[in-house]
């Protein structure tokens, strides 16, 4: 686009690259402010209070196959394929109401191990800038970056009550920290880890041991069993309680999956239904990589430029999501939709039955007046 004639009197090409490479621009704040404004003003009014608004945290691979000199480029493992690739891990925090997904914040993580990094941090970056802090964050663990992203948003303003994430981050320490420090409940998938224990009826079990210990439902039930467990004692001496729900793996009927929720009042079916909203972030990753050319159209080697370009791609997705919601959701019609809803408001069963009986009586009366041979008893209905 910089070489085309679409932009009249546009700045020089170097001006755009200087903007992308700027170490003083707070791209995370910019993205979170735009996303929060659209959620509060556009998407929240379209979602009823009875529906679950959730935050979703997951990471994906930011690939740079042909690169060698990109700043902080590292060898990272792609969880979907199990292979190692050149690039970054891209943990992302987003918001969803079950219909629309909106990205809120992200980070590009390099490897913590120096031997897995192809390039190191640029030594000329001013340590007082945001760019230097971004680079230091790139060397953190994905579980620690989760809390950096949560600090960048306000869950209460967004109306989110639950945080969803996959089994890669489902450690008791992470779950307890989220519930203690943020106004959020947690629903996550659990992984069968031999060194992670849950307290059940006074004894400690691994996830596999717990599954064999509790009683299962008979037959081909989709939800096999559930149990209330403890996640361990905090620093103040209180134990975090949670519920684990075991469900049948529909890909492998003889296998099972485990979901954990810190909201003890939720039913087993509700836990499964709410966790299903996590799929929205997978569709988001697919959309940005396949159609918005994430990590493909920008060939900059500067780490700040990668952050800036990713932010711009996310903003383009937000505009597409907003446009799609405006065109497809009838509630965007405003008062006209409300008036239509009032006209077709659901009737109670008794009211509907009385309406049908009155209609039947008037129809029979009209028929008896025009047909004298019609039995007169029907006229007294």
C-alpha positions as CSV (number, residue, x, y, z in Angstrom):
1,X,0.0,0.0,0.0
2,X,2.9,2.3,0.6
3,X,3.9,2.0,-3.0
4,X,0.4,2.5,-4.4
5,X,-1.3,5.7,-5.4
6,X,-4.1,5.3,-2.9
7,X,-2.5,7.6,-0.3
8,X,-2.3,11.1,-1.6
9,X,0.4,13.3,0.0
10,X,1.3,10.4,2.3
11,X,4.5,10.5,4.5
12,X,7.6,8.8,3.3
13,X,7.9,5.1,3.8
14,X,10.6,5.6,6.5
15,X,8.1,7.5,8.6
16,X,5.8,4.5,8.8
17,X,8.7,2.3,9.8
18,X,9.9,4.8,12.4
19,X,6.4,4.7,13.9
20,X,6.4,0.9,14.1
21,X,9.9,0.8,15.6
22,X,9.1,3.5,18.3
23,X,10.0,2.1,21.7
24,X,8.0,4.7,23.6
25,X,4.5,3.9,22.2
26,X,2.2,2.0,24.6
27,X,0.5,-0.3,22.1
28,X,-1.0,-2.5,24.8
29,X,-2.8,0.4,26.4
30,X,-4.0,1.5,22.9
31,X,-5.4,-1.9,22.1
32,X,-7.0,-2.4,25.5
33,X,-8.6,1.1,25.5
34,X,-10.1,0.6,22.0
35,X,-11.4,-2.8,22.8
36,X,-12.8,-1.8,26.2
37,X,-14.6,1.2,24.7
38,X,-16.3,-0.9,22.0
39,X,-17.2,-3.7,24.4
40,X,-18.9,-1.2,26.9
41,X,-20.6,0.9,24.3
42,X,-21.4,-1.5,21.5
43,X,-21.3,-5.2,22.6
44,X,-22.5,-5.2,26.2
45,X,-25.8,-3.5,25.4
46,X,-26.5,-6.4,22.9
47,X,-26.0,-9.1,25.6
48,X,-28.5,-9.8,28.3
49,X,-27.4,-9.9,31.9
50,X,-28.3,-13.6,32.2
51,X,-25.7,-14.5,29.6
52,X,-22.1,-15.3,30.6
53,X,-19.5,-12.8,29.5
54,X,-16.0,-14.4,29.8
55,X,-12.4,-13.7,29.5
56,X,-10.3,-16.2,27.5
57,X,-6.6,-16.7,27.7
58,X,-4.6,-18.9,25.3
59,X,-1.4,-18.8,23.3
60,X,-0.6,-19.5,19.7
61,X,2.6,-19.7,17.6
62,X,3.9,-16.6,15.9
63,X,6.0,-18.2,13.1
64,X,8.9,-16.6,11.3
65,X,10.3,-19.6,9.4
66,X,12.7,-17.8,7.0
67,X,14.0,-15.3,9.5
68,X,17.4,-15.4,11.1
69,X,18.1,-11.9,12.5
70,X,14.8,-11.0,14.1
71,X,15.3,-9.5,17.6
72,X,14.6,-12.2,20.3
73,X,13.8,-14.8,17.7
74,X,13.8,-18.2,19.3
75,X,13.0,-21.9,18.9
76,X,9.5,-22.5,20.3
77,X,7.3,-25.5,20.4
78,X,4.1,-25.6,18.5
79,X,1.5,-27.4,20.8
80,X,-0.8,-28.3,17.9
81,X,1.9,-30.2,15.9
82,X,4.4,-31.0,18.6
83,X,7.3,-29.7,16.4
84,X,9.7,-26.8,17.2
85,X,9.6,-23.8,14.9
86,X,11.3,-20.4,14.6
87,X,9.2,-17.6,16.0
88,X,7.5,-16.5,19.2
89,X,4.7,-17.7,21.5
90,X,1.8,-15.3,21.4
91,X,-0.3,-15.4,24.6
92,X,-3.5,-13.5,24.1
93,X,-6.3,-12.3,26.4
94,X,-9.7,-11.7,24.9
95,X,-13.4,-11.1,25.8
96,X,-16.4,-13.0,24.5
97,X,-20.2,-13.0,25.0
98,X,-20.7,-16.2,23.1
99,X,-21.2,-14.4,19.8
100,X,-18.3,-12.0,19.3
101,X,-14.7,-12.3,20.4
102,X,-12.6,-9.2,21.0
103,X,-8.9,-9.3,21.7
104,X,-7.8,-7.2,24.7
105,X,-4.1,-7.7,25.2
106,X,-1.2,-9.9,24.0
107,X,2.5,-10.5,24.2
108,X,5.2,-12.1,22.1
109,X,7.3,-14.4,24.1
110,X,10.8,-15.6,23.3
111,X,12.5,-18.6,25.0
112,X,13.7,-18.4,28.5
113,X,16.7,-20.6,27.6
114,X,19.5,-18.7,26.0
115,X,20.5,-21.6,23.9
116,X,17.1,-21.6,22.2
117,X,17.3,-17.9,21.2
118,X,18.7,-17.1,17.7
119,X,19.1,-13.4,18.5
120,X,19.4,-11.4,21.8
121,X,17.9,-8.1,22.9
122,X,19.0,-5.0,21.2
123,X,21.5,-3.4,23.6
124,X,20.9,0.1,22.4
125,X,17.3,0.2,23.7
126,X,16.8,2.8,26.5
127,X,16.0,0.9,29.7
128,X,13.5,3.7,30.7
129,X,11.2,3.0,27.8
130,X,8.2,0.7,27.4
131,X,10.1,-1.1,24.6
132,X,12.7,-2.3,27.1
133,X,9.9,-3.5,29.5
134,X,8.3,-5.4,26.6
135,X,11.6,-7.1,25.9
136,X,12.0,-8.1,29.5
137,X,8.4,-9.5,29.5
138,X,9.3,-11.6,26.4
139,X,11.6,-13.7,28.6
140,X,8.9,-14.5,31.2
141,X,6.8,-17.6,31.6
142,X,3.3,-17.8,30.0
143,X,1.7,-18.2,33.4
144,X,3.3,-15.0,34.6
145,X,2.4,-13.0,31.5
146,X,-1.3,-13.9,32.2
147,X,-1.2,-11.6,35.2
148,X,0.5,-8.8,33.3
149,X,-2.3,-8.9,30.7
150,X,-5.0,-9.1,33.4
151,X,-3.5,-6.0,35.0
152,X,-4.0,-4.1,31.7
153,X,-7.8,-4.4,31.8
154,X,-10.7,-3.9,34.1
155,X,-12.9,-7.1,34.3
156,X,-15.7,-5.3,36.1
157,X,-16.0,-2.7,33.4
158,X,-16.2,-5.4,30.8
159,X,-18.8,-7.3,32.7
160,X,-16.8,-10.5,32.7
161,X,-17.3,-13.0,35.6
162,X,-15.2,-16.0,34.4
163,X,-11.7,-16.6,33.1
164,X,-11.3,-19.6,30.7
165,X,-8.0,-21.2,29.8
166,X,-6.6,-24.5,28.5
167,X,-4.8,-27.2,30.4
168,X,-1.4,-25.7,29.6
169,X,-2.0,-23.0,32.4
170,X,-4.1,-25.1,34.7
171,X,-1.9,-25.2,37.8
172,X,-3.3,-24.8,41.3
173,X,-1.0,-21.9,42.1
174,X,-2.2,-20.0,39.0
175,X,-5.9,-20.7,39.7
176,X,-5.6,-19.6,43.4
177,X,-3.8,-16.4,42.4
178,X,-6.5,-15.5,39.8
179,X,-9.4,-16.0,42.3
180,X,-7.6,-14.1,45.1
181,X,-6.4,-11.1,43.2
182,X,-9.1,-10.5,40.6
183,X,-12.9,-10.5,40.6
184,X,-13.0,-13.6,38.5
185,X,-14.0,-17.2,38.7
186,X,-11.9,-19.8,36.8
187,X,-13.0,-22.6,34.4
188,X,-10.2,-24.6,32.8
189,X,-9.3,-27.9,31.4
190,X,-7.1,-30.1,33.5
191,X,-4.0,-32.1,32.4
192,X,-3.0,-35.4,34.0
193,X,0.1,-34.3,35.8
194,X,1.8,-36.8,38.2
195,X,3.0,-34.1,40.6
196,X,-0.2,-32.1,41.0
197,X,-2.5,-33.2,43.7
198,X,-6.1,-32.4,44.7
199,X,-7.5,-32.9,48.2
200,X,-10.7,-35.1,48.3
201,X,-12.3,-36.3,51.5
202,X,-9.1,-35.6,53.5
203,X,-6.7,-37.4,51.1
204,X,-4.5,-36.1,48.3
205,X,-4.9,-37.6,44.8
206,X,-3.6,-37.0,41.4
207,X,-6.2,-36.4,38.7
208,X,-6.1,-40.0,37.5
209,X,-6.3,-41.3,41.0
210,X,-9.2,-39.1,41.8
211,X,-11.1,-40.3,38.7
212,X,-10.8,-43.9,39.8
213,X,-11.7,-43.0,43.4
214,X,-15.1,-41.4,42.8
215,X,-18.3,-43.1,41.7
216,X,-19.3,-42.8,38.0
217,X,-22.7,-42.5,36.4
218,X,-24.1,-45.6,34.6
219,X,-24.6,-46.0,30.9
220,X,-23.4,-43.7,28.2
221,X,-23.7,-40.4,30.1
222,X,-21.7,-37.5,28.7
223,X,-20.9,-36.3,32.1
224,X,-19.3,-39.1,34.0
225,X,-18.9,-37.7,37.5
226,X,-18.0,-34.7,39.6
227,X,-16.3,-34.0,42.9
228,X,-15.5,-31.1,45.2
229,X,-11.8,-30.8,45.9
230,X,-9.3,-28.5,47.6
231,X,-6.4,-26.9,45.7
232,X,-4.2,-26.3,48.7
233,X,-3.7,-23.8,51.5
234,X,-2.9,-20.2,50.7
235,X,-0.4,-18.0,52.6
236,X,-3.2,-16.8,54.9
237,X,-4.2,-20.4,55.8
238,X,-7.4,-20.7,53.8
239,X,-8.0,-23.4,51.3
240,X,-9.3,-22.7,47.8
241,X,-12.3,-25.0,47.0
242,X,-13.2,-26.1,43.5
243,X,-15.2,-28.6,41.6
244,X,-13.9,-31.1,39.0
245,X,-16.2,-32.4,36.4
246,X,-15.3,-35.5,34.4
247,X,-16.8,-35.7,30.9
248,X,-16.6,-38.3,28.2
249,X,-14.2,-37.6,25.4
250,X,-16.4,-37.7,22.2
251,X,-13.3,-38.5,20.1
252,X,-12.4,-41.5,22.2
253,X,-15.4,-42.9,23.9
254,X,-13.4,-44.9,26.5
255,X,-11.4,-41.9,27.6
256,X,-12.3,-38.9,29.7
257,X,-11.6,-35.2,30.1
258,X,-11.6,-33.1,33.3
259,X,-12.9,-29.5,33.8
260,X,-12.3,-27.5,36.9
261,X,-14.4,-24.6,38.1
262,X,-14.0,-22.4,41.2
263,X,-17.7,-21.5,41.2
264,X,-19.2,-24.2,43.4
265,X,-22.8,-23.2,42.6
266,X,-22.5,-24.0,38.9
267,X,-24.1,-27.3,37.7
268,X,-22.0,-29.8,35.7
269,X,-23.9,-29.0,32.5
270,X,-23.3,-25.2,33.1
271,X,-19.6,-25.8,33.5
272,X,-19.4,-27.6,30.2
273,X,-21.5,-25.1,28.4
274,X,-19.5,-22.1,29.6
275,X,-16.1,-23.7,28.8
276,X,-17.3,-24.2,25.2
277,X,-17.0,-20.4,24.7
278,X,-13.2,-20.9,24.8
279,X,-13.3,-22.1,21.2
280,X,-13.8,-18.4,20.1
281,X,-10.2,-17.7,20.6
282,X,-9.1,-20.6,18.4
283,X,-11.3,-19.2,15.6
284,X,-9.7,-15.8,16.2
285,X,-6.1,-17.2,15.8
286,X,-7.2,-18.9,12.6
287,X,-8.7,-15.8,11.2
288,X,-5.8,-13.5,11.9
289,X,-3.2,-15.9,10.5
290,X,-5.1,-17.1,7.4
291,X,-7.0,-13.9,6.3
292,X,-5.3,-11.0,8.0
293,X,-1.7,-12.2,7.3
294,X,-0.4,-12.0,10.8
295,X,3.4,-12.5,10.9
296,X,3.4,-12.6,7.1
297,X,3.0,-9.1,5.7
298,X,5.5,-7.4,8.0
299,X,9.1,-8.4,7.6
300,X,10.6,-6.1,10.2
301,X,13.4,-7.4,12.4
302,X,12.8,-4.9,15.3
303,X,10.8,-6.3,18.3
304,X,8.8,-3.1,18.7
305,X,7.8,-3.3,15.1
306,X,6.4,-6.8,15.6
307,X,4.4,-5.6,18.6
308,X,3.0,-2.7,16.6
309,X,2.1,-4.7,13.5
310,X,0.4,-7.4,15.6
311,X,-1.6,-4.6,17.4
312,X,-2.7,-3.2,14.0
313,X,-3.8,-6.7,12.8
314,X,-5.8,-7.1,16.0
315,X,-7.5,-3.8,15.5
316,X,-8.4,-4.8,11.9
317,X,-10.0,-7.9,13.3
318,X,-12.0,-5.8,15.9
319,X,-13.4,-3.6,13.1
320,X,-14.5,-6.7,11.2
321,X,-16.1,-8.2,14.3
322,X,-17.9,-5.0,15.0
323,X,-19.1,-4.7,11.4
324,X,-20.3,-8.3,11.4
325,X,-22.2,-7.8,14.6
326,X,-23.9,-4.7,13.3
327,X,-25.0,-6.5,10.2
328,X,-26.2,-9.7,11.7
329,X,-27.5,-8.9,15.2
330,X,-31.1,-7.6,15.0
331,X,-30.7,-5.9,18.4
332,X,-28.6,-3.2,16.6
333,X,-31.9,-1.8,15.3
334,X,-32.4,-0.3,18.7
335,X,-36.0,0.8,19.6
336,X,-37.4,-0.9,16.5
337,X,-36.1,-4.3,17.8
338,X,-37.6,-3.6,21.3
339,X,-41.0,-2.8,19.8
340,X,-41.0,-6.0,17.8
341,X,-40.0,-8.0,20.9
342,X,-42.9,-6.4,22.8
343,X,-45.3,-7.5,20.1
344,X,-44.2,-11.1,20.0
345,X,-43.6,-11.4,23.7
346,X,-44.0,-15.0,24.9
347,X,-47.4,-15.7,26.4
348,X,-48.0,-17.8,29.4
349,X,-49.6,-21.2,28.8
350,X,-52.9,-20.3,30.5
351,X,-53.2,-17.1,28.4
352,X,-52.4,-18.9,25.2
353,X,-55.0,-21.6,26.0
354,X,-57.7,-19.0,26.8
355,X,-56.9,-17.2,23.5
356,X,-57.3,-20.4,21.5
357,X,-60.6,-21.3,23.3
358,X,-62.0,-17.8,22.6
359,X,-61.0,-18.0,19.0
360,X,-62.6,-21.5,18.7
361,X,-65.9,-20.2,20.3
362,X,-66.2,-17.2,18.0
363,X,-65.5,-19.4,14.9
364,X,-68.2,-21.9,15.9
365,X,-70.7,-19.2,16.6
366,X,-70.1,-17.6,13.2
367,X,-70.4,-21.0,11.5
368,X,-73.7,-21.9,13.3
369,X,-75.3,-18.6,12.3
370,X,-74.7,-19.3,8.6
371,X,-75.6,-23.0,8.8
372,X,-79.0,-23.5,10.6
373,X,-78.6,-27.3,10.5
374,X,-75.4,-27.0,12.6
375,X,-76.0,-28.4,16.1
376,X,-77.1,-25.6,18.4
377,X,-75.1,-27.0,21.3
378,X,-71.9,-25.7,19.7
379,X,-73.2,-22.2,19.7
380,X,-73.1,-22.1,23.5
381,X,-69.4,-23.0,23.7
